[in-house]
Amino acid sequence: MIIGVHTPETEGEREIESVRKKVAENQFVFPVAVDNRGSNWSAWGNNWWPAVYLIDKHGGVRYWWYGELNWQGAEGEKIMRQRIEALLAEE
Protein backbone atom coordinates (compact mmCIF):
# COMPACT_ATOMS: atom_id res chain seq x y z
CA MET A 1 0.00 0.00 0.00
CA ILE A 2 1.21 3.49 -0.79
CA ILE A 3 0.18 6.53 1.21
CA GLY A 4 1.43 9.99 0.33
CA VAL A 5 1.82 12.75 2.88
CA HIS A 6 2.27 16.22 1.44
CA THR A 7 4.02 18.70 3.72
CA PRO A 8 4.20 22.08 1.99
CA GLU A 9 7.52 23.74 1.47
CA THR A 10 6.03 27.07 0.33
CA GLU A 11 2.83 29.02 1.07
CA GLY A 12 1.39 28.16 -2.33
CA GLU A 13 1.75 24.46 -1.60
CA ARG A 14 -0.68 24.78 1.32
CA GLU A 15 -3.69 25.20 -0.98
CA ILE A 16 -5.68 21.97 -1.05
CA GLU A 17 -7.03 22.55 -4.57
CA SER A 18 -3.48 22.96 -5.88
CA VAL A 19 -2.48 19.69 -4.23
CA ARG A 20 -5.54 17.93 -5.73
CA LYS A 21 -4.63 19.29 -9.17
CA LYS A 22 -1.03 18.03 -8.90
CA VAL A 23 -2.20 14.62 -7.66
CA ALA A 24 -4.48 14.36 -10.71
CA GLU A 25 -1.79 15.63 -13.12
CA ASN A 26 0.64 13.01 -11.83
CA GLN A 27 -2.07 10.33 -11.95
CA PHE A 28 -1.49 9.24 -8.38
CA VAL A 29 -3.87 6.41 -7.51
CA PHE A 30 -3.04 6.35 -3.81
CA PRO A 31 -4.34 8.62 -1.04
CA VAL A 32 -2.39 11.80 -0.30
CA ALA A 33 -2.83 13.45 3.09
CA VAL A 34 -1.98 17.14 3.49
CA ASP A 35 0.17 17.97 6.53
CA ASN A 36 -0.08 21.78 6.52
CA ARG A 37 0.91 22.02 10.20
CA GLY A 38 3.94 19.79 9.77
CA SER A 39 2.80 17.43 12.53
CA ASN A 40 3.55 14.27 10.59
CA TRP A 41 6.79 15.80 9.31
CA SER A 42 7.94 16.46 12.87
CA ALA A 43 6.83 13.06 14.16
CA TRP A 44 9.10 11.37 11.60
CA GLY A 45 11.98 13.76 12.34
CA ASN A 46 12.18 14.76 8.66
CA ASN A 47 14.76 17.18 7.33
CA TRP A 48 14.40 16.53 3.58
CA TRP A 49 11.80 16.85 0.83
CA PRO A 50 10.84 14.26 -0.15
CA ALA A 51 11.34 11.39 2.26
CA VAL A 52 10.27 7.83 1.43
CA TYR A 53 9.74 5.23 4.14
CA LEU A 54 9.13 1.51 3.64
CA ILE A 55 7.22 -0.03 6.52
CA ASP A 56 7.00 -3.78 6.96
CA LYS A 57 3.96 -5.94 7.72
CA HIS A 58 4.54 -5.49 11.45
CA GLY A 59 4.65 -1.69 11.31
CA GLY A 60 8.42 -1.32 11.57
CA VAL A 61 10.37 1.11 9.40
CA ARG A 62 12.75 -1.04 7.40
CA TYR A 63 14.15 1.33 4.79
CA TRP A 64 14.09 5.01 3.98
CA TRP A 65 15.31 7.37 1.30
CA TYR A 66 15.76 11.10 1.71
CA GLY A 67 15.57 13.35 -1.34
CA GLU A 68 14.56 12.68 -4.93
CA LEU A 69 14.79 8.99 -5.76
CA ASN A 70 16.51 9.48 -9.11
CA TRP A 71 18.42 12.70 -8.45
CA GLN A 72 21.57 13.03 -10.57
CA GLY A 73 21.57 9.41 -11.68
CA ALA A 74 20.82 7.85 -8.32
CA GLU A 75 18.89 4.63 -8.74
CA GLY A 76 16.66 5.20 -5.74
CA GLU A 77 13.47 4.13 -7.47
CA LYS A 78 15.06 0.88 -8.62
CA ILE A 79 16.53 0.24 -5.18
CA MET A 80 13.26 0.96 -3.39
CA ARG A 81 11.31 -1.26 -5.80
CA GLN A 82 13.72 -4.10 -5.02
CA ARG A 83 13.28 -3.51 -1.31
CA ILE A 84 9.48 -3.47 -1.70
CA GLU A 85 9.64 -6.81 -3.52
CA ALA A 86 11.83 -8.24 -0.74
CA LEU A 87 9.40 -7.05 1.93
CA LEU A 88 6.42 -8.50 0.05
CA ALA A 89 8.19 -11.85 -0.20
CA GLU A 90 8.67 -12.06 3.57
CA GLU A 91 6.36 -14.33 5.54
Secondary structure as UniProt FT lines:
FT   STRAND          4..6
FT   HELIX           11..14
FT   HELIX           16..25
FT   TURN            26..27
FT   STRAND          32..34
FT   TURN            36..37
FT   HELIX           39..44
FT   STRAND          51..55
FT   TURN            57..58
FT   STRAND          61..66
FT   TURN            69..70
FT   HELIX           71..73
FT   HELIX           76..89
//
